[in-house]
Structure formats: C-alpha cells, structure tokens
Amino acid sequence: MSEPTPYALSKHFTNLIGRKVTFAQMTSALETKAKQVYGIYTVFPMRATLVVKADLALMGSFAGALVGLPDAEVKQHLATNPIEELLRDAIYEVFNVAAAVITTEGRATLTAMVTDQLLIRGAAEKALSTPLHRSYFNVAVEGYQGGRFNVLS
C-alpha cells in the first residue's frame, strides 16, 4: 500500500481547518504517554485494513479549529470523560475527511473511531500491532497543540 506524503497531508489539513498544518515524516514512532485515538479504515477495492493512531490532543486541535474553539477550550473539552459530543463528533469528522489522503491506492472508508486500544480487534488489531506498512509523522498546528499521527496497515 502506498504511503501518504507529508506535503499532501499538510495541504489537506491546512485546507480543512483554515490554519497552517505541517506534517514532518519521522523514521520511527516515538512512544508517547499522550492519550491516543484510533481511526479504523477499510481500503477498497482490496478490502485492506488501515489504522491511524494519533495523539488525542492533535485530533482535538484539528476538531477544535474546525468548529471554532480556541486551544484553551479544546483542552478543557478533552479533559472530560467521555469526550463531549461536540468535540467527539468533530474528531470523527476529521478522521472521515482524512480518508481522502491517508492512502494513495484505492479509496479509504472510515469504519470506526475508538479511544481505547483494547476495543480494537481483528484485522485492525493486526495492522496496529504488526503493520506491513507504516508512516510516522510529527504534526504542528498553527495556534493549537500538535502531536503524533501514525498511519499503519
């Protein structure tokens, strides 16, 4: 499966949220203690499974910018458990729109979003634990928190 490029991801997310977003590719994943959120996709026509593992703070930044919340409010909304509906729905929508650029082969369709890795099963669990293809990015978002964004398949 062909990997997404930092340029395509940066351009796509910048256009989506109206703020400068920079994706910088990394050679390996740096483990972080930051809370994670997972987007699970099916890539058609090959029916492959792809997982995006991202820092919750980063996805919250994308979502907050999308709905017009400043960074300080995004942090407050993310501190609630479960995540408040406004931000949760916006994060889901960011994952959904990201389907257009996370693979360059086929068409990715978002099938699930979870915040607990223990809920990931089947092909998604395998893609997460032993991916055949992996792309790791460090992301900066103008005026918001950045973080890690990993694409695994």
RALINNOR-V912124 format. One record per residue. N is the residue number from 1. D_CENTER is the distance of its C-alpha to the mean C-alpha in Angstrom with 1 decimal. Layout:
{{N D_CENTER} {N D_CENTER}}
This chain:
{{1 17.8} {2 17.2} {3 14.5} {4 12.5} {5 14.2} {6 13.5} {7 15.8} {8 14.2} {9 10.7} {10 12.6} {11 14.9} {12 12.6} {13 10.7} {14 14.1} {15 15.7} {16 13.4} {17 13.9} {18 17.2} {19 16.6} {20 16.5} {21 13.1} {22 13.7} {23 11.8} {24 14.2} {25 14.2} {26 15.5} {27 17.8} {28 16.7} {29 14.2} {30 15.6} {31 15.6} {32 15.0} {33 16.4} {34 13.7} {35 12.5} {36 9.3} {37 7.3} {38 6.8} {39 6.3} {40 9.6} {41 11.1} {42 14.7} {43 15.7} {44 19.1} {45 21.9} {46 21.6} {47 19.8} {48 17.7} {49 14.8} {50 11.4} {51 8.7} {52 5.1} {53 5.9} {54 4.7} {55 7.6} {56 8.4} {57 10.4} {58 7.9} {59 6.1} {60 9.9} {61 11.0} {62 9.3} {63 10.7} {64 13.9} {65 14.6} {66 14.2} {67 16.8} {68 18.9} {69 18.6} {70 19.5} {71 17.7} {72 20.4} {73 19.9} {74 16.2} {75 17.1} {76 19.8} {77 17.8} {78 15.3} {79 18.5} {80 19.7} {81 19.5} {82 18.4} {83 16.0} {84 18.1} {85 17.8} {86 17.2} {87 14.0} {88 12.9} {89 13.7} {90 12.0} {91 8.6} {92 9.4} {93 10.6} {94 7.7} {95 5.8} {96 9.4} {97 10.1} {98 7.4} {99 9.6} {100 12.2} {101 11.1} {102 9.1} {103 12.7} {104 16.1} {105 18.1} {106 18.5} {107 16.5} {108 13.2} {109 13.4} {110 11.1} {111 13.4} {112 11.9} {113 9.6} {114 11.1} {115 11.4} {116 14.2} {117 14.0} {118 17.7} {119 16.8} {120 15.3} {121 18.3} {122 19.7} {123 18.1} {124 14.5} {125 16.2} {126 17.9} {127 14.9} {128 13.4} {129 16.8} {130 18.4} {131 16.2} {132 18.5} {133 16.0} {134 13.4} {135 11.8} {136 11.1} {137 10.3} {138 11.4} {139 10.4} {140 13.1} {141 13.2} {142 16.8} {143 18.3} {144 15.3} {145 13.7} {146 11.5} {147 10.0} {148 8.5} {149 5.6} {150 7.2} {151 8.0} {152 10.9} {153 13.6}}
